[in-house]
Amino acid sequence: VEQNSANATSIFITKPAGFSTQWRLAALFLILDSAICVILVAVLSMNIDKKLRIPIRELVKANQEVAKGDFGYKLDVESAGSSEFEELYSSFDDMSSKIENLTIEAYDLKLKREENRLKMLRAQMRPHTFLNGISTVSNMTYTSTPEQIRKYIAAFAKFTRYMLNKSNDWTTVG
């Protein structure tokens, strides 16, 4: 500290006294308190990892599997870690099952649609084929022998019986 008077300047220097016991206890308490805070932060971080990050990672993984088409992928509800995640896991499993069922139903509907289209084509083809066969016989009377006409009519009759009596949707060319 500096003091100015008429001709003299004085400087006072104070020497700090050693730490008292009270200050040493306060410093020790501060160090212990800091150590406890660090330990609590570590425990809290591990708890957050167990209760939040791991279940969220499992949900993300399950979502990726379903996106790849694995609708049978299920989450272990009991390992969710909390009632909220148990509900999310269960809901995800239900959603995955519903998507699988809808996918199967859509595929079945597509097959049924194709089957109906094939039946309609076959229904259109039968009269058309029959009329073509009759026209061919009519045209053959101008250029073919009666024996060729009889062979064609026999083959056409056999083909027509086969087409009318078959129950299978598919047949070989032979």
ABEGO torsion letter per residue (X at the ends): XBBBBAABBBBBBBBBBBBBAAAAAAAAAAAAAAAAAAAAAAAAAAAAAAAAAAAAAAAAAAAAAAAAGBAABBBBAAAAGBAAAAAAAAAAAAAAAAAAAAAAAAAAAAAAAAAAAAAAAAAAAAAAAAAAAAAAAAAAAAABBAAAAAAAAAAAAAAAAAAAABABABBBAX
